Amino acid sequence: MTCYISDGYSNVDWIRKCAEALDKNKDVSLIWGIPWSIDRNSHMINARFTEFDYTEQPQREELFYCWMKTGLSAVETNLCVRKEVLLECYPTLKECEKDILDWQEFTFRFNSRGYLALHIPVIANYSHIDHEGKYMMRLKKSGKYKRQLDTYNLNMSNYIKSLVLGSHIHKFIDSHGNILPIKFDRKRVIVDYIKNKIKKNKKYIQPSKYVAYVKKLW
């Protein structure tokens, strides 16, 4: 389980829900929920990561194709990962001394190696967005975050190109490395790659009624 030091879980049953979902879905290696932002007085502000404003969140291989288009994946503030997958994909302290952000590197390794994630439509955690001394703010001010983001984007770009050119065939796997009976759609990746080249500045995911739905859950 991951939860930042200044944040917290919003749902008392979140850990149980994650465990039950992993027990029920043997092909899935990661569970994630809805993150929400609050102010210093704990007043709800809005859903974080509005790039995920779907009527329904992408699941399993659909989340992979979403990641290919946007560079975004399951949010790190509330996820639950199978131990063997976390140990394989999470960077070491020594690796983190380089220009990589641990969560970004985990996201890249998790998706590129073919693991699947499942979303549960529950407000799982809250995050303070305006507290002083926020780690991400320090990274951005120092310029380190830009270098980390450049590394992540370069890794993604190289991986997508390898799929488009056919030099690498993506396979979906479970937490034990067993290949799942899910066919990789290379044509879809090629089409999306061309579209992104043509419409570089156009957002892939548009706002929807999902935020209103989340507010009702709260």
PyMOL commands that place a pseudoatom at each C-alpha (Angstrom):
pseudoatom trace, name=CA, resn=MET, resi=1, chain=A, elem=C, hetatm=0, pos=[0.000, 0.000, 0.000]
pseudoatom trace, name=CA, resn=THR, resi=2, chain=A, elem=C, hetatm=0, pos=[1.194, 3.552, -0.626]
pseudoatom trace, name=CA, resn=CYS, resi=3, chain=A, elem=C, hetatm=0, pos=[0.028, 6.760, 1.010]
pseudoatom trace, name=CA, resn=TYR, resi=4, chain=A, elem=C, hetatm=0, pos=[2.026, 9.972, 1.330]
pseudoatom trace, name=CA, resn=ILE, resi=5, chain=A, elem=C, hetatm=0, pos=[3.048, 11.182, 4.765]
pseudoatom trace, name=CA, resn=SER, resi=6, chain=A, elem=C, hetatm=0, pos=[0.824, 14.297, 4.640]
pseudoatom trace, name=CA, resn=ASP, resi=7, chain=A, elem=C, hetatm=0, pos=[-2.210, 12.479, 3.200]
pseudoatom trace, name=CA, resn=GLY, resi=8, chain=A, elem=C, hetatm=0, pos=[-4.599, 9.806, 4.437]
pseudoatom trace, name=CA, resn=TYR, resi=9, chain=A, elem=C, hetatm=0, pos=[-7.154, 7.179, 3.485]
pseudoatom trace, name=CA, resn=SER, resi=10, chain=A, elem=C, hetatm=0, pos=[-10.741, 8.364, 3.123]
pseudoatom trace, name=CA, resn=ASN, resi=11, chain=A, elem=C, hetatm=0, pos=[-12.422, 4.972, 3.102]
pseudoatom trace, name=CA, resn=VAL, resi=12, chain=A, elem=C, hetatm=0, pos=[-12.131, 2.777, 6.210]
pseudoatom trace, name=CA, resn=ASP, resi=13, chain=A, elem=C, hetatm=0, pos=[-12.608, -0.339, 4.074]
pseudoatom trace, name=CA, resn=TRP, resi=14, chain=A, elem=C, hetatm=0, pos=[-10.047, 0.573, 1.398]
pseudoatom trace, name=CA, resn=ILE, resi=15, chain=A, elem=C, hetatm=0, pos=[-7.383, -1.973, 2.391]
pseudoatom trace, name=CA, resn=ARG, resi=16, chain=A, elem=C, hetatm=0, pos=[-10.000, -4.730, 2.647]
pseudoatom trace, name=CA, resn=LYS, resi=17, chain=A, elem=C, hetatm=0, pos=[-11.459, -3.799, -0.743]
pseudoatom trace, name=CA, resn=CYS, resi=18, chain=A, elem=C, hetatm=0, pos=[-7.998, -3.966, -2.330]
pseudoatom trace, name=CA, resn=ALA, resi=19, chain=A, elem=C, hetatm=0, pos=[-7.235, -7.369, -0.799]
pseudoatom trace, name=CA, resn=GLU, resi=20, chain=A, elem=C, hetatm=0, pos=[-10.587, -8.782, -1.919]
pseudoatom trace, name=CA, resn=ALA, resi=21, chain=A, elem=C, hetatm=0, pos=[-10.135, -7.415, -5.451]
pseudoatom trace, name=CA, resn=LEU, resi=22, chain=A, elem=C, hetatm=0, pos=[-6.662, -8.983, -5.764]
pseudoatom trace, name=CA, resn=ASP, resi=23, chain=A, elem=C, hetatm=0, pos=[-7.940, -12.310, -4.426]
pseudoatom trace, name=CA, resn=LYS, resi=24, chain=A, elem=C, hetatm=0, pos=[-10.809, -12.279, -6.926]
pseudoatom trace, name=CA, resn=ASN, resi=25, chain=A, elem=C, hetatm=0, pos=[-8.788, -11.095, -9.948]
pseudoatom trace, name=CA, resn=LYS, resi=26, chain=A, elem=C, hetatm=0, pos=[-5.679, -13.255, -10.252]
pseudoatom trace, name=CA, resn=ASP, resi=27, chain=A, elem=C, hetatm=0, pos=[-4.654, -11.553, -13.526]
pseudoatom trace, name=CA, resn=VAL, resi=28, chain=A, elem=C, hetatm=0, pos=[-4.439, -8.127, -11.856]
pseudoatom trace, name=CA, resn=SER, resi=29, chain=A, elem=C, hetatm=0, pos=[-1.317, -6.885, -10.064]
pseudoatom trace, name=CA, resn=LEU, resi=30, chain=A, elem=C, hetatm=0, pos=[-2.407, -3.438, -8.861]
pseudoatom trace, name=CA, resn=ILE, resi=31, chain=A, elem=C, hetatm=0, pos=[-5.563, -1.828, -7.443]
pseudoatom trace, name=CA, resn=TRP, resi=32, chain=A, elem=C, hetatm=0, pos=[-6.237, 1.919, -7.377]
pseudoatom trace, name=CA, resn=GLY, resi=33, chain=A, elem=C, hetatm=0, pos=[-9.102, 4.212, -6.409]
pseudoatom trace, name=CA, resn=ILE, resi=34, chain=A, elem=C, hetatm=0, pos=[-10.224, 7.831, -6.618]
pseudoatom trace, name=CA, resn=PRO, resi=35, chain=A, elem=C, hetatm=0, pos=[-7.909, 10.477, -5.113]
pseudoatom trace, name=CA, resn=TRP, resi=36, chain=A, elem=C, hetatm=0, pos=[-9.403, 13.696, -3.793]
pseudoatom trace, name=CA, resn=SER, resi=37, chain=A, elem=C, hetatm=0, pos=[-7.887, 17.065, -2.907]
pseudoatom trace, name=CA, resn=ILE, resi=38, chain=A, elem=C, hetatm=0, pos=[-8.646, 18.901, 0.330]
pseudoatom trace, name=CA, resn=ASP, resi=39, chain=A, elem=C, hetatm=0, pos=[-7.571, 22.258, 1.756]
pseudoatom trace, name=CA, resn=ARG, resi=40, chain=A, elem=C, hetatm=0, pos=[-5.979, 22.975, 5.138]
pseudoatom trace, name=CA, resn=ASN, resi=41, chain=A, elem=C, hetatm=0, pos=[-9.407, 22.899, 6.795]
pseudoatom trace, name=CA, resn=SER, resi=42, chain=A, elem=C, hetatm=0, pos=[-10.129, 19.461, 5.306]
pseudoatom trace, name=CA, resn=HIS, resi=43, chain=A, elem=C, hetatm=0, pos=[-12.740, 20.861, 2.937]
pseudoatom trace, name=CA, resn=MET, resi=44, chain=A, elem=C, hetatm=0, pos=[-13.145, 18.844, -0.250]
pseudoatom trace, name=CA, resn=ILE, resi=45, chain=A, elem=C, hetatm=0, pos=[-11.950, 20.723, -3.333]
pseudoatom trace, name=CA, resn=ASN, resi=46, chain=A, elem=C, hetatm=0, pos=[-11.977, 18.427, -6.357]
pseudoatom trace, name=CA, resn=ALA, resi=47, chain=A, elem=C, hetatm=0, pos=[-10.832, 15.126, -7.794]
pseudoatom trace, name=CA, resn=ARG, resi=48, chain=A, elem=C, hetatm=0, pos=[-7.114, 15.053, -8.490]
pseudoatom trace, name=CA, resn=PHE, resi=49, chain=A, elem=C, hetatm=0, pos=[-5.708, 13.889, -11.812]
pseudoatom trace, name=CA, resn=THR, resi=50, chain=A, elem=C, hetatm=0, pos=[-8.641, 15.089, -13.889]
pseudoatom trace, name=CA, resn=GLU, resi=51, chain=A, elem=C, hetatm=0, pos=[-7.023, 13.369, -16.873]
pseudoatom trace, name=CA, resn=PHE, resi=52, chain=A, elem=C, hetatm=0, pos=[-8.972, 10.363, -15.614]
pseudoatom trace, name=CA, resn=ASP, resi=53, chain=A, elem=C, hetatm=0, pos=[-12.377, 12.052, -15.986]
pseudoatom trace, name=CA, resn=TYR, resi=54, chain=A, elem=C, hetatm=0, pos=[-14.013, 9.100, -17.696]
pseudoatom trace, name=CA, resn=THR, resi=55, chain=A, elem=C, hetatm=0, pos=[-17.614, 8.047, -17.287]
pseudoatom trace, name=CA, resn=GLU, resi=56, chain=A, elem=C, hetatm=0, pos=[-15.952, 4.772, -16.365]
pseudoatom trace, name=CA, resn=GLN, resi=57, chain=A, elem=C, hetatm=0, pos=[-12.274, 4.408, -15.548]
pseudoatom trace, name=CA, resn=PRO, resi=58, chain=A, elem=C, hetatm=0, pos=[-10.088, 2.340, -17.890]
pseudoatom trace, name=CA, resn=GLN, resi=59, chain=A, elem=C, hetatm=0, pos=[-9.484, -1.192, -16.663]
pseudoatom trace, name=CA, resn=ARG, resi=60, chain=A, elem=C, hetatm=0, pos=[-6.791, -3.813, -17.292]
pseudoatom trace, name=CA, resn=GLU, resi=61, chain=A, elem=C, hetatm=0, pos=[-5.367, -3.525, -20.832]
pseudoatom trace, name=CA, resn=GLU, resi=62, chain=A, elem=C, hetatm=0, pos=[-7.479, -0.413, -21.517]
pseudoatom trace, name=CA, resn=LEU, resi=63, chain=A, elem=C, hetatm=0, pos=[-5.493, 1.409, -18.842]
pseudoatom trace, name=CA, resn=PHE, resi=64, chain=A, elem=C, hetatm=0, pos=[-2.330, 0.349, -20.656]
pseudoatom trace, name=CA, resn=TYR, resi=65, chain=A, elem=C, hetatm=0, pos=[-3.518, 1.920, -23.919]
pseudoatom trace, name=CA, resn=CYS, resi=66, chain=A, elem=C, hetatm=0, pos=[-4.536, 5.042, -21.974]
pseudoatom trace, name=CA, resn=TRP, resi=67, chain=A, elem=C, hetatm=0, pos=[-1.008, 5.170, -20.543]
pseudoatom trace, name=CA, resn=MET, resi=68, chain=A, elem=C, hetatm=0, pos=[0.421, 4.885, -24.049]
pseudoatom trace, name=CA, resn=LYS, resi=69, chain=A, elem=C, hetatm=0, pos=[-1.550, 7.973, -25.123]
pseudoatom trace, name=CA, resn=THR, resi=70, chain=A, elem=C, hetatm=0, pos=[-1.119, 10.157, -22.074]
pseudoatom trace, name=CA, resn=GLY, resi=71, chain=A, elem=C, hetatm=0, pos=[1.861, 8.930, -20.067]
pseudoatom trace, name=CA, resn=LEU, resi=72, chain=A, elem=C, hetatm=0, pos=[-0.464, 8.697, -17.073]
pseudoatom trace, name=CA, resn=SER, resi=73, chain=A, elem=C, hetatm=0, pos=[-1.459, 5.594, -15.174]
pseudoatom trace, name=CA, resn=ALA, resi=74, chain=A, elem=C, hetatm=0, pos=[-3.013, 4.514, -11.895]
pseudoatom trace, name=CA, resn=VAL, resi=75, chain=A, elem=C, hetatm=0, pos=[-2.473, 7.235, -9.292]
pseudoatom trace, name=CA, resn=GLU, resi=76, chain=A, elem=C, hetatm=0, pos=[0.269, 6.598, -6.759]
pseudoatom trace, name=CA, resn=THR, resi=77, chain=A, elem=C, hetatm=0, pos=[-1.438, 8.082, -3.689]
pseudoatom trace, name=CA, resn=ASN, resi=78, chain=A, elem=C, hetatm=0, pos=[-3.747, 5.165, -2.897]
pseudoatom trace, name=CA, resn=LEU, resi=79, chain=A, elem=C, hetatm=0, pos=[-2.640, 2.116, -4.850]
pseudoatom trace, name=CA, resn=CYS, resi=80, chain=A, elem=C, hetatm=0, pos=[-2.173, -1.421, -3.622]
pseudoatom trace, name=CA, resn=VAL, resi=81, chain=A, elem=C, hetatm=0, pos=[0.426, -3.575, -5.432]
pseudoatom trace, name=CA, resn=ARG, resi=82, chain=A, elem=C, hetatm=0, pos=[1.217, -7.266, -5.170]
pseudoatom trace, name=CA, resn=LYS, resi=83, chain=A, elem=C, hetatm=0, pos=[4.488, -7.580, -3.254]
pseudoatom trace, name=CA, resn=GLU, resi=84, chain=A, elem=C, hetatm=0, pos=[6.412, -9.516, -5.914]
pseudoatom trace, name=CA, resn=VAL, resi=85, chain=A, elem=C, hetatm=0, pos=[5.494, -6.920, -8.564]
pseudoatom trace, name=CA, resn=LEU, resi=86, chain=A, elem=C, hetatm=0, pos=[6.433, -3.999, -6.330]
pseudoatom trace, name=CA, resn=LEU, resi=87, chain=A, elem=C, hetatm=0, pos=[9.843, -5.532, -5.601]
pseudoatom trace, name=CA, resn=GLU, resi=88, chain=A, elem=C, hetatm=0, pos=[10.455, -6.128, -9.304]
pseudoatom trace, name=CA, resn=CYS, resi=89, chain=A, elem=C, hetatm=0, pos=[9.313, -2.744, -10.628]
pseudoatom trace, name=CA, resn=TYR, resi=90, chain=A, elem=C, hetatm=0, pos=[10.163, -0.250, -7.903]
pseudoatom trace, name=CA, resn=PRO, resi=91, chain=A, elem=C, hetatm=0, pos=[13.582, 1.433, -8.312]
pseudoatom trace, name=CA, resn=THR, resi=92, chain=A, elem=C, hetatm=0, pos=[16.277, 1.018, -5.671]
pseudoatom trace, name=CA, resn=LEU, resi=93, chain=A, elem=C, hetatm=0, pos=[17.611, 3.911, -3.584]
pseudoatom trace, name=CA, resn=LYS, resi=94, chain=A, elem=C, hetatm=0, pos=[20.758, 3.886, -5.700]
pseudoatom trace, name=CA, resn=GLU, resi=95, chain=A, elem=C, hetatm=0, pos=[18.710, 4.207, -8.884]
pseudoatom trace, name=CA, resn=CYS, resi=96, chain=A, elem=C, hetatm=0, pos=[16.771, 7.096, -7.361]
pseudoatom trace, name=CA, resn=GLU, resi=97, chain=A, elem=C, hetatm=0, pos=[20.013, 9.066, -7.008]
pseudoatom trace, name=CA, resn=LYS, resi=98, chain=A, elem=C, hetatm=0, pos=[19.880, 9.511, -10.782]
pseudoatom trace, name=CA, resn=ASP, resi=99, chain=A, elem=C, hetatm=0, pos=[17.399, 11.748, -12.607]
pseudoatom trace, name=CA, resn=ILE, resi=100, chain=A, elem=C, hetatm=0, pos=[14.401, 9.497, -12.064]
pseudoatom trace, name=CA, resn=LEU, resi=101, chain=A, elem=C, hetatm=0, pos=[11.358, 9.907, -9.846]
pseudoatom trace, name=CA, resn=ASP, resi=102, chain=A, elem=C, hetatm=0, pos=[10.569, 6.642, -8.064]
pseudoatom trace, name=CA, resn=TRP, resi=103, chain=A, elem=C, hetatm=0, pos=[6.869, 6.677, -8.884]
pseudoatom trace, name=CA, resn=GLN, resi=104, chain=A, elem=C, hetatm=0, pos=[7.382, 7.568, -12.543]
pseudoatom trace, name=CA, resn=GLU, resi=105, chain=A, elem=C, hetatm=0, pos=[9.947, 4.791, -12.939]
pseudoatom trace, name=CA, resn=PHE, resi=106, chain=A, elem=C, hetatm=0, pos=[7.625, 2.292, -11.257]
pseudoatom trace, name=CA, resn=THR, resi=107, chain=A, elem=C, hetatm=0, pos=[4.807, 3.362, -13.604]
pseudoatom trace, name=CA, resn=PHE, resi=108, chain=A, elem=C, hetatm=0, pos=[6.995, 2.856, -16.663]
pseudoatom trace, name=CA, resn=ARG, resi=109, chain=A, elem=C, hetatm=0, pos=[8.268, -0.551, -15.578]
pseudoatom trace, name=CA, resn=PHE, resi=110, chain=A, elem=C, hetatm=0, pos=[4.821, -1.759, -14.479]
pseudoatom trace, name=CA, resn=ASN, resi=111, chain=A, elem=C, hetatm=0, pos=[3.154, -0.880, -17.776]
pseudoatom trace, name=CA, resn=SER, resi=112, chain=A, elem=C, hetatm=0, pos=[5.968, -1.740, -20.171]
pseudoatom trace, name=CA, resn=ARG, resi=113, chain=A, elem=C, hetatm=0, pos=[6.431, -5.174, -18.595]
pseudoatom trace, name=CA, resn=GLY, resi=114, chain=A, elem=C, hetatm=0, pos=[2.759, -5.989, -19.154]
pseudoatom trace, name=CA, resn=TYR, resi=115, chain=A, elem=C, hetatm=0, pos=[1.168, -6.000, -15.709]
pseudoatom trace, name=CA, resn=LEU, resi=116, chain=A, elem=C, hetatm=0, pos=[-2.519, -5.128, -15.366]
pseudoatom trace, name=CA, resn=ALA, resi=117, chain=A, elem=C, hetatm=0, pos=[-4.277, -2.693, -13.009]
pseudoatom trace, name=CA, resn=LEU, resi=118, chain=A, elem=C, hetatm=0, pos=[-7.876, -2.537, -11.803]
pseudoatom trace, name=CA, resn=HIS, resi=119, chain=A, elem=C, hetatm=0, pos=[-9.805, 0.538, -10.669]
pseudoatom trace, name=CA, resn=ILE, resi=120, chain=A, elem=C, hetatm=0, pos=[-12.338, 0.529, -7.823]
pseudoatom trace, name=CA, resn=PRO, resi=121, chain=A, elem=C, hetatm=0, pos=[-14.792, 3.495, -7.976]
pseudoatom trace, name=CA, resn=VAL, resi=122, chain=A, elem=C, hetatm=0, pos=[-14.281, 4.509, -4.349]
pseudoatom trace, name=CA, resn=ILE, resi=123, chain=A, elem=C, hetatm=0, pos=[-12.835, 7.742, -2.945]
pseudoatom trace, name=CA, resn=ALA, resi=124, chain=A, elem=C, hetatm=0, pos=[-9.836, 6.014, -1.436]
pseudoatom trace, name=CA, resn=ASN, resi=125, chain=A, elem=C, hetatm=0, pos=[-7.644, 8.851, -0.183]
pseudoatom trace, name=CA, resn=TYR, resi=126, chain=A, elem=C, hetatm=0, pos=[-7.317, 12.575, 0.333]
pseudoatom trace, name=CA, resn=SER, resi=127, chain=A, elem=C, hetatm=0, pos=[-4.328, 14.800, -0.425]
pseudoatom trace, name=CA, resn=HIS, resi=128, chain=A, elem=C, hetatm=0, pos=[-3.497, 18.240, 0.939]
pseudoatom trace, name=CA, resn=ILE, resi=129, chain=A, elem=C, hetatm=0, pos=[-2.675, 20.506, -1.977]
pseudoatom trace, name=CA, resn=ASP, resi=130, chain=A, elem=C, hetatm=0, pos=[-1.494, 23.669, -0.248]
pseudoatom trace, name=CA, resn=HIS, resi=131, chain=A, elem=C, hetatm=0, pos=[0.639, 22.657, 2.728]
pseudoatom trace, name=CA, resn=GLU, resi=132, chain=A, elem=C, hetatm=0, pos=[4.044, 24.281, 3.096]
pseudoatom trace, name=CA, resn=GLY, resi=133, chain=A, elem=C, hetatm=0, pos=[7.234, 22.407, 2.275]
pseudoatom trace, name=CA, resn=LYS, resi=134, chain=A, elem=C, hetatm=0, pos=[5.573, 20.039, -0.153]
pseudoatom trace, name=CA, resn=TYR, resi=135, chain=A, elem=C, hetatm=0, pos=[8.193, 17.686, -1.622]
pseudoatom trace, name=CA, resn=MET, resi=136, chain=A, elem=C, hetatm=0, pos=[6.996, 18.079, -5.212]
pseudoatom trace, name=CA, resn=MET, resi=137, chain=A, elem=C, hetatm=0, pos=[7.187, 21.864, -4.919]
pseudoatom trace, name=CA, resn=ARG, resi=138, chain=A, elem=C, hetatm=0, pos=[10.830, 21.593, -3.844]
pseudoatom trace, name=CA, resn=LEU, resi=139, chain=A, elem=C, hetatm=0, pos=[11.613, 19.305, -6.754]
pseudoatom trace, name=CA, resn=LYS, resi=140, chain=A, elem=C, hetatm=0, pos=[10.066, 21.727, -9.238]
pseudoatom trace, name=CA, resn=LYS, resi=141, chain=A, elem=C, hetatm=0, pos=[11.845, 24.770, -7.805]
pseudoatom trace, name=CA, resn=SER, resi=142, chain=A, elem=C, hetatm=0, pos=[15.219, 23.033, -7.965]
pseudoatom trace, name=CA, resn=GLY, resi=143, chain=A, elem=C, hetatm=0, pos=[14.681, 21.992, -11.589]
pseudoatom trace, name=CA, resn=LYS, resi=144, chain=A, elem=C, hetatm=0, pos=[15.151, 18.327, -10.677]
pseudoatom trace, name=CA, resn=TYR, resi=145, chain=A, elem=C, hetatm=0, pos=[11.570, 17.410, -11.494]
pseudoatom trace, name=CA, resn=LYS, resi=146, chain=A, elem=C, hetatm=0, pos=[11.974, 18.626, -15.081]
pseudoatom trace, name=CA, resn=ARG, resi=147, chain=A, elem=C, hetatm=0, pos=[14.992, 16.364, -15.514]
pseudoatom trace, name=CA, resn=GLN, resi=148, chain=A, elem=C, hetatm=0, pos=[13.069, 13.461, -13.992]
pseudoatom trace, name=CA, resn=LEU, resi=149, chain=A, elem=C, hetatm=0, pos=[10.103, 14.109, -16.271]
pseudoatom trace, name=CA, resn=ASP, resi=150, chain=A, elem=C, hetatm=0, pos=[12.388, 14.314, -19.316]
pseudoatom trace, name=CA, resn=THR, resi=151, chain=A, elem=C, hetatm=0, pos=[13.838, 10.910, -18.432]
pseudoatom trace, name=CA, resn=TYR, resi=152, chain=A, elem=C, hetatm=0, pos=[10.366, 9.406, -18.032]
pseudoatom trace, name=CA, resn=ASN, resi=153, chain=A, elem=C, hetatm=0, pos=[9.123, 10.879, -21.319]
pseudoatom trace, name=CA, resn=LEU, resi=154, chain=A, elem=C, hetatm=0, pos=[12.219, 9.671, -23.172]
pseudoatom trace, name=CA, resn=ASN, resi=155, chain=A, elem=C, hetatm=0, pos=[11.771, 6.129, -21.839]
pseudoatom trace, name=CA, resn=MET, resi=156, chain=A, elem=C, hetatm=0, pos=[8.132, 6.183, -22.878]
pseudoatom trace, name=CA, resn=SER, resi=157, chain=A, elem=C, hetatm=0, pos=[8.899, 7.572, -26.314]
pseudoatom trace, name=CA, resn=ASN, resi=158, chain=A, elem=C, hetatm=0, pos=[11.537, 4.911, -26.977]
pseudoatom trace, name=CA, resn=TYR, resi=159, chain=A, elem=C, hetatm=0, pos=[9.211, 2.147, -25.808]
pseudoatom trace, name=CA, resn=ILE, resi=160, chain=A, elem=C, hetatm=0, pos=[6.300, 3.328, -27.976]
pseudoatom trace, name=CA, resn=LYS, resi=161, chain=A, elem=C, hetatm=0, pos=[8.599, 3.590, -30.994]
pseudoatom trace, name=CA, resn=SER, resi=162, chain=A, elem=C, hetatm=0, pos=[9.774, 0.011, -30.435]
pseudoatom trace, name=CA, resn=LEU, resi=163, chain=A, elem=C, hetatm=0, pos=[6.136, -1.131, -30.527]
pseudoatom trace, name=CA, resn=VAL, resi=164, chain=A, elem=C, hetatm=0, pos=[5.294, 0.945, -33.596]
pseudoatom trace, name=CA, resn=LEU, resi=165, chain=A, elem=C, hetatm=0, pos=[8.351, -0.322, -35.488]
pseudoatom trace, name=CA, resn=GLY, resi=166, chain=A, elem=C, hetatm=0, pos=[7.688, -3.899, -34.418]
pseudoatom trace, name=CA, resn=SER, resi=167, chain=A, elem=C, hetatm=0, pos=[11.073, -4.411, -32.770]
pseudoatom trace, name=CA, resn=HIS, resi=168, chain=A, elem=C, hetatm=0, pos=[9.261, -5.325, -29.529]
pseudoatom trace, name=CA, resn=ILE, resi=169, chain=A, elem=C, hetatm=0, pos=[5.995, -7.242, -29.028]
pseudoatom trace, name=CA, resn=HIS, resi=170, chain=A, elem=C, hetatm=0, pos=[4.097, -6.286, -25.879]
pseudoatom trace, name=CA, resn=LYS, resi=171, chain=A, elem=C, hetatm=0, pos=[2.678, -9.117, -23.780]
pseudoatom trace, name=CA, resn=PHE, resi=172, chain=A, elem=C, hetatm=0, pos=[0.275, -8.877, -20.862]
pseudoatom trace, name=CA, resn=ILE, resi=173, chain=A, elem=C, hetatm=0, pos=[1.273, -10.933, -17.815]
pseudoatom trace, name=CA, resn=ASP, resi=174, chain=A, elem=C, hetatm=0, pos=[0.053, -11.751, -14.310]
pseudoatom trace, name=CA, resn=SER, resi=175, chain=A, elem=C, hetatm=0, pos=[2.073, -11.155, -11.148]
pseudoatom trace, name=CA, resn=HIS, resi=176, chain=A, elem=C, hetatm=0, pos=[3.967, -14.443, -11.613]
pseudoatom trace, name=CA, resn=GLY, resi=177, chain=A, elem=C, hetatm=0, pos=[5.043, -13.591, -15.152]
pseudoatom trace, name=CA, resn=ASN, resi=178, chain=A, elem=C, hetatm=0, pos=[2.553, -15.925, -16.837]
pseudoatom trace, name=CA, resn=ILE, resi=179, chain=A, elem=C, hetatm=0, pos=[1.421, -14.625, -20.237]
pseudoatom trace, name=CA, resn=LEU, resi=180, chain=A, elem=C, hetatm=0, pos=[-2.285, -13.754, -20.256]
pseudoatom trace, name=CA, resn=PRO, resi=181, chain=A, elem=C, hetatm=0, pos=[-4.620, -14.562, -23.189]
pseudoatom trace, name=CA, resn=ILE, resi=182, chain=A, elem=C, hetatm=0, pos=[-4.948, -10.900, -24.172]
pseudoatom trace, name=CA, resn=LYS, resi=183, chain=A, elem=C, hetatm=0, pos=[-3.898, -10.002, -27.692]
pseudoatom trace, name=CA, resn=PHE, resi=184, chain=A, elem=C, hetatm=0, pos=[-1.791, -6.873, -28.022]
pseudoatom trace, name=CA, resn=ASP, resi=185, chain=A, elem=C, hetatm=0, pos=[-3.278, -4.463, -30.574]
pseudoatom trace, name=CA, resn=ARG, resi=186, chain=A, elem=C, hetatm=0, pos=[-0.227, -3.037, -32.369]
pseudoatom trace, name=CA, resn=LYS, resi=187, chain=A, elem=C, hetatm=0, pos=[-2.414, -1.403, -35.017]
pseudoatom trace, name=CA, resn=ARG, resi=188, chain=A, elem=C, hetatm=0, pos=[-4.189, 0.588, -32.308]
pseudoatom trace, name=CA, resn=VAL, resi=189, chain=A, elem=C, hetatm=0, pos=[-0.873, 1.829, -30.952]
pseudoatom trace, name=CA, resn=ILE, resi=190, chain=A, elem=C, hetatm=0, pos=[0.285, 2.869, -34.439]
pseudoatom trace, name=CA, resn=VAL, resi=191, chain=A, elem=C, hetatm=0, pos=[-2.956, 4.772, -35.114]
pseudoatom trace, name=CA, resn=ASP, resi=192, chain=A, elem=C, hetatm=0, pos=[-2.783, 6.536, -31.744]
pseudoatom trace, name=CA, resn=TYR, resi=193, chain=A, elem=C, hetatm=0, pos=[0.887, 7.347, -32.303]
pseudoatom trace, name=CA, resn=ILE, resi=194, chain=A, elem=C, hetatm=0, pos=[0.099, 8.991, -35.648]
pseudoatom trace, name=CA, resn=LYS, resi=195, chain=A, elem=C, hetatm=0, pos=[-2.863, 10.888, -34.180]
pseudoatom trace, name=CA, resn=ASN, resi=196, chain=A, elem=C, hetatm=0, pos=[-0.721, 12.229, -31.365]
pseudoatom trace, name=CA, resn=LYS, resi=197, chain=A, elem=C, hetatm=0, pos=[1.879, 13.385, -33.865]
pseudoatom trace, name=CA, resn=ILE, resi=198, chain=A, elem=C, hetatm=0, pos=[-0.773, 15.215, -35.885]
pseudoatom trace, name=CA, resn=LYS, resi=199, chain=A, elem=C, hetatm=0, pos=[-2.689, 16.645, -32.931]
pseudoatom trace, name=CA, resn=LYS, resi=200, chain=A, elem=C, hetatm=0, pos=[0.094, 17.173, -30.439]
pseudoatom trace, name=CA, resn=ASN, resi=201, chain=A, elem=C, hetatm=0, pos=[-1.645, 19.805, -28.346]
pseudoatom trace, name=CA, resn=LYS, resi=202, chain=A, elem=C, hetatm=0, pos=[-5.105, 18.266, -28.251]
pseudoatom trace, name=CA, resn=LYS, resi=203, chain=A, elem=C, hetatm=0, pos=[-6.102, 16.620, -24.984]
pseudoatom trace, name=CA, resn=TYR, resi=204, chain=A, elem=C, hetatm=0, pos=[-6.948, 12.950, -25.236]
pseudoatom trace, name=CA, resn=ILE, resi=205, chain=A, elem=C, hetatm=0, pos=[-9.302, 12.770, -22.280]
pseudoatom trace, name=CA, resn=GLN, resi=206, chain=A, elem=C, hetatm=0, pos=[-12.129, 15.259, -22.009]
pseudoatom trace, name=CA, resn=PRO, resi=207, chain=A, elem=C, hetatm=0, pos=[-14.037, 16.201, -18.833]
pseudoatom trace, name=CA, resn=SER, resi=208, chain=A, elem=C, hetatm=0, pos=[-17.240, 14.262, -18.217]
pseudoatom trace, name=CA, resn=LYS, resi=209, chain=A, elem=C, hetatm=0, pos=[-19.949, 13.715, -15.632]
pseudoatom trace, name=CA, resn=TYR, resi=210, chain=A, elem=C, hetatm=0, pos=[-17.543, 11.575, -13.633]
pseudoatom trace, name=CA, resn=VAL, resi=211, chain=A, elem=C, hetatm=0, pos=[-16.610, 14.330, -11.166]
pseudoatom trace, name=CA, resn=ALA, resi=212, chain=A, elem=C, hetatm=0, pos=[-20.291, 14.862, -10.301]
pseudoatom trace, name=CA, resn=TYR, resi=213, chain=A, elem=C, hetatm=0, pos=[-20.570, 11.125, -9.755]
pseudoatom trace, name=CA, resn=VAL, resi=214, chain=A, elem=C, hetatm=0, pos=[-17.568, 11.167, -7.413]
pseudoatom trace, name=CA, resn=LYS, resi=215, chain=A, elem=C, hetatm=0, pos=[-19.101, 13.999, -5.367]
pseudoatom trace, name=CA, resn=LYS, resi=216, chain=A, elem=C, hetatm=0, pos=[-22.169, 11.828, -4.757]
pseudoatom trace, name=CA, resn=LEU, resi=217, chain=A, elem=C, hetatm=0, pos=[-19.904, 9.034, -3.501]
pseudoatom trace, name=CA, resn=TRP, resi=218, chain=A, elem=C, hetatm=0, pos=[-18.363, 11.428, -0.984]
for i in range(1, 218): cmd.bond("trace and resi %d" % i, "trace and resi %d" % (i + 1))
show_as sticks, trace
zoom trace
